[in-house]
């Protein structure tokens, strides 16, 4: 299973991406890729399917919020 976390480098969202990746690794053996993006992006995708988008929710995922979404 592959998970991609795309984060905005201009707004320094990398610490949040690292935190979310660590949380996912606690519940999954997925291969996680962090990808720099722009324009305030913070998306979490599994196999191309969007699991979480900061643009849709307005916030970063809370601790353990993605546990149930990652399969």
NULUM-340514 format. One record per residue (C-alpha): x, y, z; residue in one letter. Coordinates in pm, 1 decimal, always signed. Layout:
N
{{X,Y,Z},A},
...
! end
This chain:
71
{{+0.0,+0.0,+0.0},X},
{{+127.4,+346.9,-90.0},X},
{{+29.2,+672.9,+74.7},X},
{{+129.3,+1014.7,-51.5},X},
{{+119.3,+1326.1,+161.2},X},
{{+148.6,+1640.2,-47.5},X},
{{+218.6,+1951.2,+157.1},X},
{{+281.6,+2319.1,+87.5},X},
{{+648.1,+2401.0,+130.6},X},
{{+592.8,+2777.1,+108.6},X},
{{+369.7,+2772.4,+417.7},X},
{{+600.3,+2522.9,+594.7},X},
{{+343.9,+2243.5,+629.2},X},
{{+622.8,+1984.6,+638.7},X},
{{+610.2,+1938.9,+1019.8},X},
{{+240.7,+1849.5,+991.7},X},
{{+316.5,+1609.6,+706.6},X},
{{+586.1,+1439.2,+914.9},X},
{{+347.1,+1413.7,+1212.9},X},
{{+71.0,+1260.5,+1001.7},X},
{{+315.6,+1017.4,+839.6},X},
{{+433.3,+902.2,+1182.8},X},
{{+74.4,+847.8,+1296.9},X},
{{-8.2,+645.8,+987.3},X},
{{+303.4,+431.0,+1035.5},X},
{{+177.4,+338.4,+1383.2},X},
{{-133.9,+172.7,+1236.7},X},
{{-15.4,+66.0,+891.2},X},
{{+285.3,-74.1,+709.5},X},
{{+220.4,+156.7,+415.4},X},
{{+500.7,+310.7,+215.1},X},
{{+460.5,+684.2,+275.5},X},
{{+589.2,+948.8,+38.1},X},
{{+610.9,+1316.9,+129.7},X},
{{+580.6,+1546.1,-171.6},X},
{{+634.6,+1920.4,-175.1},X},
{{+352.6,+2120.7,-323.9},X},
{{+233.1,+2478.8,-325.0},X},
{{-71.4,+2701.8,-279.6},X},
{{-150.1,+2579.2,+70.6},X},
{{-201.8,+2216.5,-28.9},X},
{{-217.1,+1944.3,+232.0},X},
{{-360.8,+1627.4,+78.3},X},
{{-332.1,+1266.4,+186.7},X},
{{-386.9,+1008.5,-87.0},X},
{{-386.2,+630.4,-86.8},X},
{{-333.2,+474.0,-426.4},X},
{{-441.7,+798.1,-592.3},X},
{{-763.5,+816.2,-389.1},X},
{{-798.0,+1134.8,-182.7},X},
{{-836.6,+1046.6,+185.4},X},
{{-798.2,+1392.0,+336.0},X},
{{-776.2,+1746.2,+205.3},X},
{{-706.6,+2056.8,+411.0},X},
{{-872.7,+2256.5,+132.1},X},
{{-1200.9,+2074.2,+201.9},X},
{{-1186.9,+2072.5,+581.3},X},
{{-1003.3,+2398.1,+649.9},X},
{{-777.9,+2231.3,+906.4},X},
{{-500.8,+1978.0,+938.9},X},
{{-610.1,+1630.1,+1045.9},X},
{{-633.1,+1587.9,+1420.7},X},
{{-417.5,+1321.6,+1586.1},X},
{{-532.7,+976.1,+1479.6},X},
{{-808.2,+1114.6,+1253.1},X},
{{-672.9,+920.3,+955.2},X},
{{-648.0,+586.7,+1138.1},X},
{{-988.1,+471.1,+1014.9},X},
{{-936.7,+602.2,+663.1},X},
{{-609.7,+418.8,+598.3},X},
{{-683.5,+63.2,+493.4},X},
! end
